[in-house]
Amino acid sequence: MSEWLTSLQTDTPQEGFELAITLARKGVGYTQPSAEVREKLRSVYEDNADSLIASSQVIAIHYQTVAAANNYWK
């Protein structure tokens, strides 16, 4: 895959959160490279509260990493 992540540095916490979402989405793409399979699986988790909470947890963990890399935007 081509290099797309050149830095964890962001100007604002909002940008940091958006980067965390991108990291989570890219992780899914690396784990399951088939867009067709991902589309089929979406119906399994899109209405499942536990799956949605797990997705939010992954984003939160990435956000912690990005925030630390940005010295919590101090």
Phi and psi restraints in degrees (range 20) as a CNS / XPLOR table:
assign (resid 1 and name C) (resid 2 and name N)
       (resid 2 and name CA) (resid 2 and name C) 1.0 -77.2 20.0 2
assign (resid 2 and name N) (resid 2 and name CA)
       (resid 2 and name C) (resid 3 and name N) 1.0 153.4 20.0 2
assign (resid 2 and name C) (resid 3 and name N)
       (resid 3 and name CA) (resid 3 and name C) 1.0 -71.7 20.0 2
assign (resid 3 and name N) (resid 3 and name CA)
       (resid 3 and name C) (resid 4 and name N) 1.0 124.3 20.0 2
assign (resid 3 and name C) (resid 4 and name N)
       (resid 4 and name CA) (resid 4 and name C) 1.0 -124.4 20.0 2
assign (resid 4 and name N) (resid 4 and name CA)
       (resid 4 and name C) (resid 5 and name N) 1.0 -22.4 20.0 2
assign (resid 4 and name C) (resid 5 and name N)
       (resid 5 and name CA) (resid 5 and name C) 1.0 -102.0 20.0 2
assign (resid 5 and name N) (resid 5 and name CA)
       (resid 5 and name C) (resid 6 and name N) 1.0 103.5 20.0 2
assign (resid 5 and name C) (resid 6 and name N)
       (resid 6 and name CA) (resid 6 and name C) 1.0 -101.5 20.0 2
assign (resid 6 and name N) (resid 6 and name CA)
       (resid 6 and name C) (resid 7 and name N) 1.0 -15.6 20.0 2
assign (resid 6 and name C) (resid 7 and name N)
       (resid 7 and name CA) (resid 7 and name C) 1.0 -165.5 20.0 2
assign (resid 7 and name N) (resid 7 and name CA)
       (resid 7 and name C) (resid 8 and name N) 1.0 151.5 20.0 2
assign (resid 7 and name C) (resid 8 and name N)
       (resid 8 and name CA) (resid 8 and name C) 1.0 -94.8 20.0 2
assign (resid 8 and name N) (resid 8 and name CA)
       (resid 8 and name C) (resid 9 and name N) 1.0 -0.6 20.0 2
assign (resid 8 and name C) (resid 9 and name N)
       (resid 9 and name CA) (resid 9 and name C) 1.0 -73.0 20.0 2
assign (resid 9 and name N) (resid 9 and name CA)
       (resid 9 and name C) (resid 10 and name N) 1.0 131.7 20.0 2
assign (resid 9 and name C) (resid 10 and name N)
       (resid 10 and name CA) (resid 10 and name C) 1.0 -134.2 20.0 2
assign (resid 10 and name N) (resid 10 and name CA)
       (resid 10 and name C) (resid 11 and name N) 1.0 158.5 20.0 2
assign (resid 10 and name C) (resid 11 and name N)
       (resid 11 and name CA) (resid 11 and name C) 1.0 -79.4 20.0 2
assign (resid 11 and name N) (resid 11 and name CA)
       (resid 11 and name C) (resid 12 and name N) 1.0 -29.0 20.0 2
assign (resid 11 and name C) (resid 12 and name N)
       (resid 12 and name CA) (resid 12 and name C) 1.0 -138.6 20.0 2
assign (resid 12 and name N) (resid 12 and name CA)
       (resid 12 and name C) (resid 13 and name N) 1.0 160.7 20.0 2
assign (resid 12 and name C) (resid 13 and name N)
       (resid 13 and name CA) (resid 13 and name C) 1.0 -59.5 20.0 2
assign (resid 13 and name N) (resid 13 and name CA)
       (resid 13 and name C) (resid 14 and name N) 1.0 -35.9 20.0 2
assign (resid 13 and name C) (resid 14 and name N)
       (resid 14 and name CA) (resid 14 and name C) 1.0 -60.2 20.0 2
assign (resid 14 and name N) (resid 14 and name CA)
       (resid 14 and name C) (resid 15 and name N) 1.0 -46.3 20.0 2
assign (resid 14 and name C) (resid 15 and name N)
       (resid 15 and name CA) (resid 15 and name C) 1.0 -62.7 20.0 2
assign (resid 15 and name N) (resid 15 and name CA)
       (resid 15 and name C) (resid 16 and name N) 1.0 -35.5 20.0 2
assign (resid 15 and name C) (resid 16 and name N)
       (resid 16 and name CA) (resid 16 and name C) 1.0 -64.5 20.0 2
assign (resid 16 and name N) (resid 16 and name CA)
       (resid 16 and name C) (resid 17 and name N) 1.0 -40.0 20.0 2
assign (resid 16 and name C) (resid 17 and name N)
       (resid 17 and name CA) (resid 17 and name C) 1.0 -66.4 20.0 2
assign (resid 17 and name N) (resid 17 and name CA)
       (resid 17 and name C) (resid 18 and name N) 1.0 -41.4 20.0 2
assign (resid 17 and name C) (resid 18 and name N)
       (resid 18 and name CA) (resid 18 and name C) 1.0 -63.8 20.0 2
assign (resid 18 and name N) (resid 18 and name CA)
       (resid 18 and name C) (resid 19 and name N) 1.0 -36.3 20.0 2
assign (resid 18 and name C) (resid 19 and name N)
       (resid 19 and name CA) (resid 19 and name C) 1.0 -65.5 20.0 2
assign (resid 19 and name N) (resid 19 and name CA)
       (resid 19 and name C) (resid 20 and name N) 1.0 -39.7 20.0 2
assign (resid 19 and name C) (resid 20 and name N)
       (resid 20 and name CA) (resid 20 and name C) 1.0 -60.8 20.0 2
assign (resid 20 and name N) (resid 20 and name CA)
       (resid 20 and name C) (resid 21 and name N) 1.0 -40.5 20.0 2
assign (resid 20 and name C) (resid 21 and name N)
       (resid 21 and name CA) (resid 21 and name C) 1.0 -64.1 20.0 2
assign (resid 21 and name N) (resid 21 and name CA)
       (resid 21 and name C) (resid 22 and name N) 1.0 -43.2 20.0 2
assign (resid 21 and name C) (resid 22 and name N)
       (resid 22 and name CA) (resid 22 and name C) 1.0 -61.2 20.0 2
assign (resid 22 and name N) (resid 22 and name CA)
       (resid 22 and name C) (resid 23 and name N) 1.0 -42.4 20.0 2
assign (resid 22 and name C) (resid 23 and name N)
       (resid 23 and name CA) (resid 23 and name C) 1.0 -60.0 20.0 2
assign (resid 23 and name N) (resid 23 and name CA)
       (resid 23 and name C) (resid 24 and name N) 1.0 -43.4 20.0 2
assign (resid 23 and name C) (resid 24 and name N)
       (resid 24 and name CA) (resid 24 and name C) 1.0 -63.8 20.0 2
assign (resid 24 and name N) (resid 24 and name CA)
       (resid 24 and name C) (resid 25 and name N) 1.0 -44.3 20.0 2
assign (resid 24 and name C) (resid 25 and name N)
       (resid 25 and name CA) (resid 25 and name C) 1.0 -65.9 20.0 2
assign (resid 25 and name N) (resid 25 and name CA)
       (resid 25 and name C) (resid 26 and name N) 1.0 -41.1 20.0 2
assign (resid 25 and name C) (resid 26 and name N)
       (resid 26 and name CA) (resid 26 and name C) 1.0 -64.3 20.0 2
assign (resid 26 and name N) (resid 26 and name CA)
       (resid 26 and name C) (resid 27 and name N) 1.0 -37.1 20.0 2
assign (resid 26 and name C) (resid 27 and name N)
       (resid 27 and name CA) (resid 27 and name C) 1.0 -59.9 20.0 2
assign (resid 27 and name N) (resid 27 and name CA)
       (resid 27 and name C) (resid 28 and name N) 1.0 -41.7 20.0 2
assign (resid 27 and name C) (resid 28 and name N)
       (resid 28 and name CA) (resid 28 and name C) 1.0 -64.2 20.0 2
assign (resid 28 and name N) (resid 28 and name CA)
       (resid 28 and name C) (resid 29 and name N) 1.0 -42.7 20.0 2
assign (resid 28 and name C) (resid 29 and name N)
       (resid 29 and name CA) (resid 29 and name C) 1.0 -62.3 20.0 2
assign (resid 29 and name N) (resid 29 and name CA)
       (resid 29 and name C) (resid 30 and name N) 1.0 -36.7 20.0 2
assign (resid 29 and name C) (resid 30 and name N)
       (resid 30 and name CA) (resid 30 and name C) 1.0 -71.8 20.0 2
assign (resid 30 and name N) (resid 30 and name CA)
       (resid 30 and name C) (resid 31 and name N) 1.0 -38.0 20.0 2
assign (resid 30 and name C) (resid 31 and name N)
       (resid 31 and name CA) (resid 31 and name C) 1.0 -70.4 20.0 2
assign (resid 31 and name N) (resid 31 and name CA)
       (resid 31 and name C) (resid 32 and name N) 1.0 -41.1 20.0 2
assign (resid 31 and name C) (resid 32 and name N)
       (resid 32 and name CA) (resid 32 and name C) 1.0 -128.5 20.0 2
assign (resid 32 and name N) (resid 32 and name CA)
       (resid 32 and name C) (resid 33 and name N) 1.0 90.3 20.0 2
assign (resid 32 and name C) (resid 33 and name N)
       (resid 33 and name CA) (resid 33 and name C) 1.0 -69.0 20.0 2
assign (resid 33 and name N) (resid 33 and name CA)
       (resid 33 and name C) (resid 34 and name N) 1.0 -15.0 20.0 2
assign (resid 33 and name C) (resid 34 and name N)
       (resid 34 and name CA) (resid 34 and name C) 1.0 -82.1 20.0 2
assign (resid 34 and name N) (resid 34 and name CA)
       (resid 34 and name C) (resid 35 and name N) 1.0 113.1 20.0 2
assign (resid 34 and name C) (resid 35 and name N)
       (resid 35 and name CA) (resid 35 and name C) 1.0 -62.0 20.0 2
assign (resid 35 and name N) (resid 35 and name CA)
       (resid 35 and name C) (resid 36 and name N) 1.0 -34.5 20.0 2
assign (resid 35 and name C) (resid 36 and name N)
       (resid 36 and name CA) (resid 36 and name C) 1.0 -63.5 20.0 2
assign (resid 36 and name N) (resid 36 and name CA)
       (resid 36 and name C) (resid 37 and name N) 1.0 -44.4 20.0 2
assign (resid 36 and name C) (resid 37 and name N)
       (resid 37 and name CA) (resid 37 and name C) 1.0 -66.2 20.0 2
assign (resid 37 and name N) (resid 37 and name CA)
       (resid 37 and name C) (resid 38 and name N) 1.0 -43.6 20.0 2
assign (resid 37 and name C) (resid 38 and name N)
       (resid 38 and name CA) (resid 38 and name C) 1.0 -58.8 20.0 2
assign (resid 38 and name N) (resid 38 and name CA)
       (resid 38 and name C) (resid 39 and name N) 1.0 -40.7 20.0 2
assign (resid 38 and name C) (resid 39 and name N)
       (resid 39 and name CA) (resid 39 and name C) 1.0 -64.7 20.0 2
assign (resid 39 and name N) (resid 39 and name CA)
       (resid 39 and name C) (resid 40 and name N) 1.0 -41.5 20.0 2
assign (resid 39 and name C) (resid 40 and name N)
       (resid 40 and name CA) (resid 40 and name C) 1.0 -63.9 20.0 2
assign (resid 40 and name N) (resid 40 and name CA)
       (resid 40 and name C) (resid 41 and name N) 1.0 -39.6 20.0 2
assign (resid 40 and name C) (resid 41 and name N)
       (resid 41 and name CA) (resid 41 and name C) 1.0 -72.9 20.0 2
assign (resid 41 and name N) (resid 41 and name CA)
       (resid 41 and name C) (resid 42 and name N) 1.0 -23.7 20.0 2
assign (resid 41 and name C) (resid 42 and name N)
       (resid 42 and name CA) (resid 42 and name C) 1.0 -54.4 20.0 2
assign (resid 42 and name N) (resid 42 and name CA)
       (resid 42 and name C) (resid 43 and name N) 1.0 -40.5 20.0 2
assign (resid 42 and name C) (resid 43 and name N)
       (resid 43 and name CA) (resid 43 and name C) 1.0 -64.9 20.0 2
assign (resid 43 and name N) (resid 43 and name CA)
       (resid 43 and name C) (resid 44 and name N) 1.0 -22.4 20.0 2
assign (resid 43 and name C) (resid 44 and name N)
       (resid 44 and name CA) (resid 44 and name C) 1.0 -72.6 20.0 2
assign (resid 44 and name N) (resid 44 and name CA)
       (resid 44 and name C) (resid 45 and name N) 1.0 -39.1 20.0 2
assign (resid 44 and name C) (resid 45 and name N)
       (resid 45 and name CA) (resid 45 and name C) 1.0 -105.2 20.0 2
assign (resid 45 and name N) (resid 45 and name CA)
       (resid 45 and name C) (resid 46 and name N) 1.0 -16.1 20.0 2
assign (resid 45 and name C) (resid 46 and name N)
       (resid 46 and name CA) (resid 46 and name C) 1.0 -66.7 20.0 2
assign (resid 46 and name N) (resid 46 and name CA)
       (resid 46 and name C) (resid 47 and name N) 1.0 -23.3 20.0 2
assign (resid 46 and name C) (resid 47 and name N)
       (resid 47 and name CA) (resid 47 and name C) 1.0 -109.9 20.0 2
assign (resid 47 and name N) (resid 47 and name CA)
       (resid 47 and name C) (resid 48 and name N) 1.0 13.0 20.0 2
assign (resid 47 and name C) (resid 48 and name N)
       (resid 48 and name CA) (resid 48 and name C) 1.0 -105.6 20.0 2
assign (resid 48 and name N) (resid 48 and name CA)
       (resid 48 and name C) (resid 49 and name N) 1.0 113.1 20.0 2
assign (resid 48 and name C) (resid 49 and name N)
       (resid 49 and name CA) (resid 49 and name C) 1.0 -58.5 20.0 2
assign (resid 49 and name N) (resid 49 and name CA)
       (resid 49 and name C) (resid 50 and name N) 1.0 -41.0 20.0 2
assign (resid 49 and name C) (resid 50 and name N)
       (resid 50 and name CA) (resid 50 and name C) 1.0 -63.5 20.0 2
assign (resid 50 and name N) (resid 50 and name CA)
       (resid 50 and name C) (resid 51 and name N) 1.0 -39.6 20.0 2
assign (resid 50 and name C) (resid 51 and name N)
       (resid 51 and name CA) (resid 51 and name C) 1.0 -66.4 20.0 2
assign (resid 51 and name N) (resid 51 and name CA)
       (resid 51 and name C) (resid 52 and name N) 1.0 -40.6 20.0 2
assign (resid 51 and name C) (resid 52 and name N)
       (resid 52 and name CA) (resid 52 and name C) 1.0 -66.9 20.0 2
assign (resid 52 and name N) (resid 52 and name CA)
       (resid 52 and name C) (resid 53 and name N) 1.0 -38.8 20.0 2
assign (resid 52 and name C) (resid 53 and name N)
       (resid 53 and name CA) (resid 53 and name C) 1.0 -64.6 20.0 2
assign (resid 53 and name N) (resid 53 and name CA)
       (resid 53 and name C) (resid 54 and name N) 1.0 -41.7 20.0 2
assign (resid 53 and name C) (resid 54 and name N)
       (resid 54 and name CA) (resid 54 and name C) 1.0 -61.4 20.0 2
assign (resid 54 and name N) (resid 54 and name CA)
       (resid 54 and name C) (resid 55 and name N) 1.0 -40.5 20.0 2
assign (resid 54 and name C) (resid 55 and name N)
       (resid 55 and name CA) (resid 55 and name C) 1.0 -61.9 20.0 2
assign (resid 55 and name N) (resid 55 and name CA)
       (resid 55 and name C) (resid 56 and name N) 1.0 -43.0 20.0 2
assign (resid 55 and name C) (resid 56 and name N)
       (resid 56 and name CA) (resid 56 and name C) 1.0 -62.9 20.0 2
assign (resid 56 and name N) (resid 56 and name CA)
       (resid 56 and name C) (resid 57 and name N) 1.0 -36.6 20.0 2
assign (resid 56 and name C) (resid 57 and name N)
       (resid 57 and name CA) (resid 57 and name C) 1.0 -65.0 20.0 2
assign (resid 57 and name N) (resid 57 and name CA)
       (resid 57 and name C) (resid 58 and name N) 1.0 -40.4 20.0 2
assign (resid 57 and name C) (resid 58 and name N)
       (resid 58 and name CA) (resid 58 and name C) 1.0 -62.3 20.0 2
assign (resid 58 and name N) (resid 58 and name CA)
       (resid 58 and name C) (resid 59 and name N) 1.0 -44.6 20.0 2
assign (resid 58 and name C) (resid 59 and name N)
       (resid 59 and name CA) (resid 59 and name C) 1.0 -61.8 20.0 2
assign (resid 59 and name N) (resid 59 and name CA)
       (resid 59 and name C) (resid 60 and name N) 1.0 -42.5 20.0 2
assign (resid 59 and name C) (resid 60 and name N)
       (resid 60 and name CA) (resid 60 and name C) 1.0 -62.1 20.0 2
assign (resid 60 and name N) (resid 60 and name CA)
       (resid 60 and name C) (resid 61 and name N) 1.0 -39.9 20.0 2
assign (resid 60 and name C) (resid 61 and name N)
       (resid 61 and name CA) (resid 61 and name C) 1.0 -64.8 20.0 2
assign (resid 61 and name N) (resid 61 and name CA)
       (resid 61 and name C) (resid 62 and name N) 1.0 -43.7 20.0 2
assign (resid 61 and name C) (resid 62 and name N)
       (resid 62 and name CA) (resid 62 and name C) 1.0 -62.5 20.0 2
assign (resid 62 and name N) (resid 62 and name CA)
       (resid 62 and name C) (resid 63 and name N) 1.0 -39.3 20.0 2
assign (resid 62 and name C) (resid 63 and name N)
       (resid 63 and name CA) (resid 63 and name C) 1.0 -63.5 20.0 2
assign (resid 63 and name N) (resid 63 and name CA)
       (resid 63 and name C) (resid 64 and name N) 1.0 -38.2 20.0 2
assign (resid 63 and name C) (resid 64 and name N)
       (resid 64 and name CA) (resid 64 and name C) 1.0 -59.6 20.0 2
assign (resid 64 and name N) (resid 64 and name CA)
       (resid 64 and name C) (resid 65 and name N) 1.0 -42.3 20.0 2
assign (resid 64 and name C) (resid 65 and name N)
       (resid 65 and name CA) (resid 65 and name C) 1.0 -64.5 20.0 2
assign (resid 65 and name N) (resid 65 and name CA)
       (resid 65 and name C) (resid 66 and name N) 1.0 -46.6 20.0 2
assign (resid 65 and name C) (resid 66 and name N)
       (resid 66 and name CA) (resid 66 and name C) 1.0 -64.6 20.0 2
assign (resid 66 and name N) (resid 66 and name CA)
       (resid 66 and name C) (resid 67 and name N) 1.0 -42.5 20.0 2
assign (resid 66 and name C) (resid 67 and name N)
       (resid 67 and name CA) (resid 67 and name C) 1.0 -60.7 20.0 2
assign (resid 67 and name N) (resid 67 and name CA)
       (resid 67 and name C) (resid 68 and name N) 1.0 -44.5 20.0 2
assign (resid 67 and name C) (resid 68 and name N)
       (resid 68 and name CA) (resid 68 and name C) 1.0 -63.3 20.0 2
assign (resid 68 and name N) (resid 68 and name CA)
       (resid 68 and name C) (resid 69 and name N) 1.0 -39.5 20.0 2
assign (resid 68 and name C) (resid 69 and name N)
       (resid 69 and name CA) (resid 69 and name C) 1.0 -65.0 20.0 2
assign (resid 69 and name N) (resid 69 and name CA)
       (resid 69 and name C) (resid 70 and name N) 1.0 -22.0 20.0 2
assign (resid 69 and name C) (resid 70 and name N)
       (resid 70 and name CA) (resid 70 and name C) 1.0 -104.8 20.0 2
assign (resid 70 and name N) (resid 70 and name CA)
       (resid 70 and name C) (resid 71 and name N) 1.0 17.3 20.0 2
assign (resid 70 and name C) (resid 71 and name N)
       (resid 71 and name CA) (resid 71 and name C) 1.0 50.8 20.0 2
assign (resid 71 and name N) (resid 71 and name CA)
       (resid 71 and name C) (resid 72 and name N) 1.0 37.0 20.0 2
assign (resid 71 and name C) (resid 72 and name N)
       (resid 72 and name CA) (resid 72 and name C) 1.0 55.6 20.0 2
assign (resid 72 and name N) (resid 72 and name CA)
       (resid 72 and name C) (resid 73 and name N) 1.0 29.4 20.0 2
assign (resid 72 and name C) (resid 73 and name N)
       (resid 73 and name CA) (resid 73 and name C) 1.0 55.6 20.0 2
assign (resid 73 and name N) (resid 73 and name CA)
       (resid 73 and name C) (resid 74 and name N) 1.0 36.9 20.0 2
